[in-house]
């Protein structure tokens, strides 16, 4: 049997929809998911609704790539979360 590869990194990006500039680009060990979502929530209210336990489940499952893609029209932000 082959061992399941698990993501090592969690990346949170927040892009300003007006300017197209990235306001947040944070990459941290996937083991710090709770910290990462709290840090992202400091910059974007939309990320507050992301469940850290659900993110941990994605890591355990071996999922890679974009797992959250939210456009906040009111805040004019594009929030993305990746597992790498």
C-alpha positions as CSV (number, residue, x, y, z in Angstrom):
1,X,0.0,0.0,0.0
2,X,1.1,3.5,-0.8
3,X,1.1,6.2,1.9
4,X,-1.3,9.1,1.4
5,X,0.5,12.4,0.8
6,X,-0.7,15.2,3.0
7,X,-0.4,18.9,2.3
8,X,2.3,20.6,4.2
9,X,1.3,24.2,3.7
10,X,-1.9,26.4,4.0
11,X,-1.9,29.5,1.9
12,X,-4.5,32.3,2.4
13,X,-4.7,35.1,-0.1
14,X,-6.9,38.2,-0.1
15,X,-7.1,40.3,-3.2
16,X,-8.6,43.7,-3.5
17,X,-11.2,43.6,-6.3
18,X,-10.8,47.3,-7.1
19,X,-7.1,47.4,-7.7
20,X,-6.4,43.7,-8.3
21,X,-3.6,44.0,-5.7
22,X,-3.0,41.2,-3.2
23,X,-3.6,42.5,0.3
24,X,-2.7,39.2,2.1
25,X,-0.5,36.3,1.0
26,X,0.2,34.1,4.0
27,X,1.8,30.7,3.8
28,X,2.1,28.6,6.9
29,X,2.5,25.0,8.0
30,X,-0.8,23.1,7.5
31,X,-0.6,22.1,11.2
32,X,-1.3,25.7,12.1
33,X,-4.8,25.8,10.4
34,X,-6.6,27.4,13.4
35,X,-4.0,30.1,13.6
36,X,-4.2,30.7,9.8
37,X,-7.9,31.1,9.7
38,X,-7.7,33.6,12.7
39,X,-5.0,35.5,11.0
40,X,-6.9,35.6,7.7
41,X,-10.1,36.8,9.5
42,X,-8.1,39.8,10.8
43,X,-7.8,41.0,7.2
44,X,-11.1,39.7,5.8
45,X,-14.5,39.1,7.5
46,X,-15.4,36.5,4.9
47,X,-12.8,34.0,6.2
48,X,-14.3,34.1,9.7
49,X,-16.9,31.6,8.4
50,X,-14.3,29.0,7.5
51,X,-14.4,26.0,9.9
52,X,-10.9,25.0,11.0
53,X,-12.0,21.5,11.6
54,X,-13.2,21.2,8.0
55,X,-9.8,22.5,6.8
56,X,-8.1,19.9,9.0
57,X,-10.2,17.2,7.5
58,X,-9.1,18.4,4.0
59,X,-5.5,18.0,5.1
60,X,-6.1,14.5,6.5
61,X,-7.8,13.4,3.3
62,X,-4.7,14.4,1.3
63,X,-6.5,17.0,-0.8
64,X,-4.3,19.6,-2.5
65,X,-5.1,22.8,-4.3
66,X,-7.8,25.5,-3.8
67,X,-10.3,24.6,-1.2
68,X,-12.0,28.0,-0.6
69,X,-12.8,30.6,-3.2
70,X,-15.1,33.4,-2.0
71,X,-15.8,36.9,-3.5
72,X,-17.0,39.4,-1.0
73,X,-18.8,42.0,-3.1
74,X,-19.5,44.2,-0.1
75,X,-15.9,44.3,1.1
76,X,-14.6,44.2,-2.5
77,X,-12.3,41.2,-1.7
78,X,-11.5,37.9,-3.2
79,X,-10.5,35.3,-0.6
80,X,-8.7,32.1,-1.5
81,X,-7.4,29.3,0.6
82,X,-5.0,26.6,-0.8
83,X,-3.5,23.5,0.5
84,X,0.0,22.9,-0.9
